[in-house]
Amino acid sequence: MAHAVNLCEVYFNLVREYGETTARAAMQNFKDIGVLPVDDMSEPFWQDAGNLKASIKRISLADCFGLVTARNFKSPFVTSDHHELEAVSQHFPDIEIMFFR
């Protein structure tokens, strides 16, 4: 699973670095391997994400959406963002953060 906000972040970074064709192919690859988009934008959900952002200054709003998704589904949050999330991971003892790359 991946929140749509996180997929958008991956997509725009790929467009910026490699172009739209490559970005669209990568999004198709996610679908092909079974990554399910989560598009929860309910008020309780986005308030949870907003509360995380307000309580921890050095974290992106997109990562807050991903962390709330991981917490709600009791699944790990997988990221390549060592710099930002290693510094704040101790604030999320109930969420497993897995780093790659």
N, C-alpha and C positions, 0 to 999 in steps of 0.2 A: 504494500500500500504506500501511496505517497499523496500528500495533500496537493491539491491543484495549485496552490500558491508556490509550493516547492518545485513542482514540475515546471511552472512558468519561469521560475528562477533559473533552473537548469536550461530550459529552452532558450531564454534570452541570452544567457552566457554563451551557449553554443552558436546562436545566430551571430552574435558579436564577434566570436573568435573564428568560426568556420563557415558561416553562411547558413541561409535558411534551409537549403536542401539537406545539408548534413544534420541540422537540428531536427528537421521533420523525420529523418531516418532514425535518429536516436530515439525520438519519442515513439516511433513504431516499434523499435527494438524493445523498449520498456513494455509496451503492450504485448508483444510476442512472448516475452518471458513471464508474463503474468502479473506485472505491476498494475495494481488496481488504483485508479484515481479516487481520492476522497474529496468530495466537494462540499463538505459540511461548512456552512456559513451561518449556522443558527446563532442566535444571540448568546446562549451560554458558551458555545464554542469560541466565538470571536472575543468574548469577554475574558475567557481563560487565557487566550493568546495575548490579549492586551494587558492583563494582569502580570503575565510573565515579563513582557516587555517593560512595563512600568517598574517592576521590582529589580530587574537586572539591566543596567544601562548598556552593557557591551554585548548585546546580542541582537541579531537582525529580527525584524518582525516575521520574515519568512521562516526562520528557524523556530520561532515561537509557535507558528502554525504546525510545523512538523513535530515539535515536541509534544504539543497537546494531542495531536493525532496518535503519536506513539503511546502516550499515557492512556488515552481512551481505548485503544485496541490492545493494550498490554503487550506491546511489541517493541523491539529495539528501534532507536532512531539512528539511521546509518547516514554518515556524512563524511565529506572530505575536508571539512572546515576545521582543521586542527587548531589553528590560531585562535579563532573566536570561541569555539565550544570547549576546548580543553580548559580554558580559563574559568569557565562558569559551570562545568559539569558537576561540581560538588553541590550546586543548588538544586539538582534533580536526582536525589537518591532513589526515587521510585521509577526512573526511566533509565534503561540501559542505553548508553551512547556508544555506538560502534564506529570507529574511525577506519577509513581506508585511504589508500594512496600515500 
